[in-house]
Amino acid sequence: MVALPFARSMPGDRSARAAMLFWVLLAALGLTALLSVGTGASGVSVPQVLGDLWAGQPISTRDRVVLLDIRLPRLAMGVLIGAALAVSGAVMQGLFRNPLADPGIVGVGAGAGLGAVFAIVLGGLLPASVAAVAGNHLVSLAAFLGGWASTLLLYRVATRRGQTSVATMLLAGIALGALAGAVTGILVYLADDRQLRDLTFWGMGSLAGASWAKLLTAAPLILPALALAPLLARGLNGLALGEAAAGHIGLPVQRIKLLAILAVAAATGASVAVAGGIGFIGIVVPHLLRLASGPDHRWLLPNAALLGAILLVLADIIARLVVAPAELPIGIVTATLGAPVFLWILLRRRGMMDL
């Protein structure tokens, strides 16, 4: 067999396009970050602050608070959560070999939502010592624990004799989501007006409460999950052939499934806990990237992280500007933008998909 030259790619190989797309997305993320830091109702602009520094003038306390304590943590939170949701969606679609899969399929969203509803509606019944320890992070903590509990339960149901059935996990996830929705409905029925308002805004998602403290609680869970995802790329590519074929070529299929589920649970659970429910990032971003540069997870996962971060930061900018000085919940913006794009993708591919 004659080896091909290194610089020559096989027909149909879109690695070069994916690599170019990576650098384009990286540059776009930098521009989006600058736009985010310079956008807001306060009127503080980055060029103005840089001009003051260049002229040797001190930054005012107001400008320092706006930039360092409000906009920068909000930007960092948007980048982190956008990347987490998009990568989680790409991993789930690769694991289930289903382009309609998203992070919520493993029960993280349903469990996290139920945990948050419990904290909002019944948090006042907790002992004072427990409430004092949780402090302002009670809802986030309850959402994260609920997401992890539902994921572990789902994994336990779908695993038998050391083997996890993807089909069973899918069906069990639907059942678990319905059960969590029913319990959530009961709690919503018991909630008062203030609690209903809190539930509504939490469910639609927002980065308005972003802070360095929240970032430090979410980052230790999201960053390791994002670092783990590229290590799963080869396994996810192999699973595209089917579990039996992947096993025959020497891939540890069960370990890949377990690590993928844990990574998605950590990334999505932490994201939902600190920002609420944000839809369509995890399902639309992988679709767009597959259309642009192919299904190779070695490039799909890092590109998904960049594009997810870009889209969520842009959605946050729109949420701040549309009804300024107030702001829309970011989940409304992502659903408004993501639903038409997803519908367009489905219509474009309906000839190739067995609906």
NUGUZA-118395 format. One line per 4 residues: their letters; for each residue x, y, z of C-alpha. Coordinates in pm, 1 decimal. Example, Ala and Ser with C-alpha at 12.3 -4.5 7.8 and 13.67 -1.06 7.14 Angstrom:
2
AS> 1230.0/-450.0/780.0; 1367.0/-106.0/714.0 .
END
This chain:
355
MVAL> 0.0/0.0/0.0; 138.2/337.4/-98.8; 117.0/605.4/165.9; -41.6/929.0/63.2 .
PFAR> 157.4/1251.9/98.3; 87.3/1429.1/425.8; -30.0/1747.7/260.3; -278.2/1571.0/35.1 .
SMPG> -625.8/1500.8/174.6; -861.5/1223.0/81.5; -1159.9/1308.4/-140.1; -1441.6/1441.9/73.2 .
DRSA> -1209.7/1524.5/363.6; -1311.2/1862.5/502.5; -1043.5/1891.7/769.8; -881.9/2191.7/600.5 .
RAAM> -1214.3/2373.1/591.2; -1280.9/2283.9/955.6; -936.6/2411.9/1057.9; -993.4/2739.0/872.9 .
LFWV> -1335.8/2767.8/1035.0; -1174.1/2725.3/1377.8; -954.1/3032.0/1328.1; -1242.7/3232.8/1182.2 .
LLAA> -1459.9/3149.1/1482.5; -1176.5/3232.8/1722.0; -1139.5/3576.8/1564.9; -1517.7/3624.3/1565.6 .
LGLT> -1529.5/3538.6/1934.4; -1270.9/3807.0/2007.1; -1473.9/4068.3/1818.8; -1793.7/3955.4/1988.6 .
ALLS> -1626.5/3982.2/2329.3; -1518.4/4340.2/2257.0; -1872.5/4423.8/2144.7; -2018.5/4270.5/2460.6 .
VGTG> -1785.4/4456.7/2696.4; -1861.2/4784.7/2520.3; -2239.6/4743.3/2508.9; -2480.9/4837.4/2782.9 .
ASGV> -2728.2/5090.0/2914.9; -2469.8/5273.3/3127.7; -2292.1/5434.7/2833.3; -1945.4/5318.2/2940.5 .
SVPQ> -1734.4/5230.4/2635.5; -1405.0/5047.2/2606.2; -1243.7/5310.9/2376.1; -1330.8/5579.7/2630.0 .
VLGD> -1170.2/5386.5/2915.5; -863.0/5304.5/2707.3; -836.6/5669.6/2606.4; -844.2/5776.6/2970.5 .
LWAG> -572.8/5526.8/3055.9; -360.4/5641.5/2761.2; -397.6/6000.6/2876.8; -287.5/5904.0/3226.7 .
QPIS> -628.0/5971.0/3380.5; -761.0/5732.9/3646.3; -1069.4/5522.8/3569.5; -1373.1/5642.2/3758.7 .
TRDR> -1524.5/5417.1/4022.1; -1842.8/5388.7/3816.4; -1658.4/5278.4/3502.9; -1450.4/5028.4/3699.2 .
VVLL> -1759.0/4872.7/3858.4; -1946.1/4853.5/3527.5; -1658.2/4694.8/3338.0; -1493.2/4475.1/3598.8 .
DIRL> -1785.9/4371.1/3817.9; -2076.0/4361.2/3571.4; -1977.4/4328.5/3206.1; -1663.7/4114.6/3229.2 .
PRLA> -1813.0/3841.4/3450.9; -2122.8/3846.7/3232.1; -1908.4/3802.0/2922.0; -1708.0/3521.5/3083.7 .
MGVL> -2028.7/3350.0/3194.8; -2177.3/3375.9/2845.1; -1864.8/3229.4/2683.5; -1845.3/2946.2/2934.9 .
IGAA> -2213.6/2850.3/2922.0; -2243.3/2887.8/2545.4; -1944.1/2659.3/2495.7; -2077.2/2409.7/2751.4 .
LAVS> -2423.4/2383.1/2594.9; -2294.2/2357.1/2237.5; -2029.9/2094.5/2317.7; -2281.4/1898.4/2525.3 .
GAVM> -2520.1/1897.5/2230.8; -2248.2/1776.1/1993.1; -2148.8/1498.0/2234.5; -2509.4/1383.8/2282.0 .
QGLF> -2577.3/1380.5/1908.7; -2262.6/1175.7/1854.4; -2343.9/937.3/2138.6; -2705.2/879.2/2031.5 .
RNPL> -2622.9/898.6/1659.3; -2926.6/1123.6/1635.3; -2914.3/1483.2/1503.3; -3217.0/1572.4/1717.7 .
ADPG> -3048.1/1485.2/2047.8; -2962.4/1765.2/2287.6; -2823.7/1790.9/2645.5; -3169.3/1761.7/2795.0 .
IVGV> -3200.5/1406.5/2668.7; -3003.9/1272.1/2968.1; -3245.1/1433.6/3211.5; -3019.5/1716.7/3324.3 .
GAGA> -3261.9/1991.1/3227.0; -3566.8/1822.7/3380.8; -3385.5/1739.4/3704.6; -3226.5/2082.2/3732.6 .
GLGA> -3559.6/2252.6/3671.7; -3726.9/2040.6/3937.3; -3448.0/2117.1/4184.3; -3479.3/2489.8/4119.8 .
VFAI> -3856.8/2479.4/4161.2; -3817.4/2295.6/4491.9; -3575.2/2562.3/4615.5; -3792.8/2853.3/4505.4 .
VLGG> -4125.6/2717.2/4631.9; -4018.9/2516.3/4937.6; -3688.8/2684.7/5024.6; -3854.5/2876.1/5305.2 .
LLPA> -3925.3/2548.5/5486.0; -3556.2/2460.6/5517.5; -3386.7/2492.2/5857.7; -3225.5/2830.2/5912.1 .
SVAA> -2879.9/2672.4/5937.0; -2911.8/2505.4/5594.7; -3046.8/2822.3/5434.3; -2761.5/3024.2/5586.1 .
VAGN> -2498.6/2787.7/5444.7; -2653.5/2794.2/5096.7; -2713.3/3169.0/5107.6; -2796.6/3327.6/4772.3 .
HLVS> -2682.6/3013.5/4590.3; -2969.2/2796.1/4715.1; -3150.2/2782.5/4380.1; -2829.3/2719.4/4184.5 .
LAAF> -2719.6/2447.5/4424.6; -3060.5/2278.3/4418.1; -3069.9/2293.0/4036.9; -2725.2/2136.8/4007.1 .
LGGW> -2804.8/1858.8/4255.2; -3134.5/1790.6/4079.3; -2963.2/1765.0/3741.7; -2697.4/1527.1/3870.6 .
ASTL> -2950.5/1312.2/4058.6; -3167.9/1271.1/3750.2; -2865.0/1187.6/3534.2; -2738.1/922.4/3775.4 .
LLYR> -3087.6/773.6/3803.9; -3120.7/763.4/3426.6; -2780.7/599.0/3387.2; -2868.2/339.8/3652.1 .
VATR> -3195.7/255.0/3476.9; -3029.2/222.1/3135.4; -2733.4/11.9/3257.9; -2760.9/-362.7/3297.7 .
RGQT> -2478.1/-609.6/3348.1; -2224.5/-335.3/3292.4; -2368.2/-227.3/2956.4; -2560.1/95.1/2899.5 .
SVAT> -2838.0/86.1/2641.3; -2861.4/412.7/2449.6; -3216.6/331.6/2337.8; -3326.3/262.9/2696.3 .
MLLA> -3162.8/585.8/2808.8; -3354.2/779.8/2544.5; -3690.0/632.1/2644.3; -3616.2/659.5/3015.8 .
GIAL> -3515.4/1022.0/2965.0; -3854.4/1095.4/2809.8; -4032.4/926.5/3101.1; -3817.5/1102.1/3359.0 .
GALA> -3878.5/1437.6/3192.1; -4253.5/1380.0/3201.3; -4241.6/1282.2/3569.5; -4028.5/1585.4/3657.8 .
GAVT> -4269.5/1805.0/3463.1; -4565.2/1666.8/3657.3; -4400.6/1729.6/3995.5; -4294.4/2074.5/3877.7 .
GILV> -4654.9/2147.1/3779.8; -4775.2/2055.0/4128.7; -4518.9/2285.7/4290.0; -4605.0/2567.9/4050.2 .
YLAD> -4969.0/2525.5/4148.8; -4870.5/2570.4/4514.7; -4648.9/2875.5/4449.6; -4749.6/3229.8/4538.9 .
DRQL> -4724.6/3530.8/4305.1; -4365.2/3619.5/4395.1; -4251.7/3260.7/4355.6; -4431.9/3232.8/4021.5 .
RDLT> -4243.6/3536.6/3896.6; -3912.3/3388.3/4009.7; -3997.2/3057.2/3844.2; -4090.5/3227.3/3517.8 .
FWGM> -3769.7/3427.3/3490.8; -3548.0/3137.8/3599.6; -3707.6/2909.0/3342.8; -3640.7/3153.6/3058.6 .
GSLA> -3272.5/3187.6/3145.2; -3063.5/3498.7/3200.8; -2705.1/3614.8/3249.6; -2819.3/3917.4/3449.1 .
GASW> -2704.6/3766.2/3778.0; -2354.4/3688.9/3651.5; -2076.2/3756.5/3900.5; -1724.0/3639.4/3968.2 .
AKLL> -1858.3/3431.6/4258.7; -2105.9/3246.8/4034.3; -1837.7/3202.2/3772.7; -1609.1/3041.9/4027.9 .
TAAP> -1881.5/2794.8/4123.9; -1958.0/2693.8/3764.1; -1609.8/2696.2/3608.4; -1463.4/2405.6/3812.0 .
LILP> -1738.7/2183.6/3671.4; -1765.3/2316.9/3316.4; -1395.7/2353.4/3231.6; -1299.5/1989.4/3308.6 .
ALAL> -1600.0/1872.9/3104.1; -1489.6/2089.6/2811.0; -1135.2/1957.2/2845.6; -1262.9/1598.2/2846.5 .
APLL> -1480.8/1637.6/2536.7; -1198.5/1644.9/2275.2; -1060.4/1323.9/2426.2; -1390.9/1158.7/2330.0 .
ARGL> -1368.4/1268.9/1965.3; -1213.3/946.8/1833.1; -1465.0/736.8/2025.0; -1761.1/939.2/1899.4 .
NGLA> -1633.8/907.6/1543.6; -1615.7/531.0/1595.9; -1967.5/516.2/1740.9; -2098.1/662.0/1415.9 .
LGEA> -2035.0/313.8/1271.2; -2249.3/154.7/1542.9; -2160.9/18.6/1885.0; -2076.1/-328.9/1756.7 .
AAGH> -1841.9/-197.4/1488.4; -1681.5/43.9/1733.6; -1616.5/-242.2/1973.3; -1465.8/-454.0/1696.5 .
IGLP> -1207.8/-185.4/1612.9; -1095.9/-175.9/1976.0; -1284.4/121.4/2118.4; -1393.2/99.6/2486.1 .
VQRI> -1758.9/167.5/2406.9; -1893.7/149.1/2762.8; -1623.6/381.1/2896.3; -1690.2/630.5/2617.1 .
KLLA> -2062.3/632.6/2696.8; -2001.1/678.8/3069.2; -1749.7/961.6/3024.2; -1973.9/1134.3/2769.9 .
ILAV> -2274.0/1124.1/3002.9; -2071.4/1249.5/3300.5; -1919.5/1533.1/3095.9; -2259.7/1644.0/2967.6 .
AAAT> -2415.3/1619.0/3313.5; -2140.4/1833.6/3469.0; -2135.2/2097.8/3194.7; -2510.2/2125.1/3143.3 .
GASV> -2599.0/2092.4/3511.9; -2364.4/2373.3/3610.7; -2484.9/2590.2/3321.5; -2853.2/2547.0/3402.8 .
AVAG> -2781.8/2602.0/3771.8; -2624.4/2946.2/3726.9; -2817.1/3075.2/3422.1; -3149.5/2889.8/3410.1 .
GIGF> -3297.9/2725.5/3104.0; -3139.7/2832.6/2773.9; -3257.9/2641.5/2470.3; -3152.4/2572.2/2112.3 .
IGIV> -2778.7/2636.9/2156.2; -2706.9/2266.8/2211.4; -2913.4/2145.6/1916.9; -2858.7/2415.6/1651.1 .
VPHL> -2482.5/2473.0/1680.1; -2372.9/2113.9/1598.2; -2613.4/2111.4/1301.2; -2467.6/2429.4/1154.6 .
LRLA> -2112.5/2304.8/1196.5; -2184.6/1967.3/1034.1; -2325.1/2150.2/733.6; -2020.3/2377.5/719.6 .
SGPD> -1730.0/2144.5/790.5; -1848.0/1786.2/829.8; -1911.9/1545.0/1118.7; -1553.6/1480.4/1234.3 .
HRWL> -1568.7/1530.6/1612.0; -1200.5/1621.3/1626.5; -1299.3/1955.8/1476.5; -1670.4/1957.0/1554.3 .
LPNA> -1622.1/1976.6/1932.4; -1375.2/2270.7/1949.2; -1565.8/2457.6/1679.4; -1891.1/2396.7/1867.7 .
ALLG> -1737.7/2550.5/2180.0; -1642.6/2864.7/1987.8; -1969.4/2900.7/1794.8; -2179.8/2829.6/2103.8 .
AILL> -1993.5/3099.3/2295.8; -2035.6/3347.2/2009.4; -2408.6/3285.5/1971.0; -2485.0/3307.2/2342.4 .
VLAD> -2284.5/3629.1/2385.2; -2460.2/3779.4/2081.0; -2797.2/3672.4/2223.2; -2704.6/3839.1/2551.0 .
IIAR> -2616.3/4162.0/2367.9; -2954.7/4155.0/2191.9; -3131.2/4084.5/2522.7; -2970.4/4393.1/2674.4 .
LVVA> -3042.1/4627.2/2381.9; -3394.8/4539.1/2267.4; -3577.9/4680.1/2570.0; -3296.6/4887.9/2726.7 .
PAEL> -3253.9/4990.6/3005.0; -3444.1/4670.8/3098.7; -3350.1/4337.3/2940.3; -3516.0/4030.9/2797.4 .
PIGI> -3453.0/3683.6/2937.5; -3185.4/3534.5/2715.2; -3386.0/3215.5/2663.2; -3643.7/3416.2/2468.4 .
VTAT> -3373.3/3548.3/2236.7; -3212.3/3208.2/2174.8; -3553.1/3049.8/2105.8; -3655.3/3334.2/1872.1 .
LGAP> -3332.3/3306.7/1674.7; -3275.4/2932.3/1706.4; -3619.7/2798.6/1615.1; -3626.9/2947.0/1260.1 .
VFLW> -3268.0/2833.4/1199.1; -3349.7/2482.2/1316.3; -3660.9/2474.0/1098.8; -3452.3/2588.4/800.6 .
ILLR> -3200.9/2309.1/865.4; -3481.0/2050.7/879.1; -3637.8/2177.9/556.1; -3298.0/2183.0/386.2 .
RRGM> -3226.4/1823.9/484.0; -3574.7/1676.0/461.2; -3483.1/1497.2/142.5; -3199.6/1317.6/322.2 .
MDL> -3375.1/1247.3/653.1; -3619.7/969.4/718.5; -3894.2/1164.1/889.6 .
END
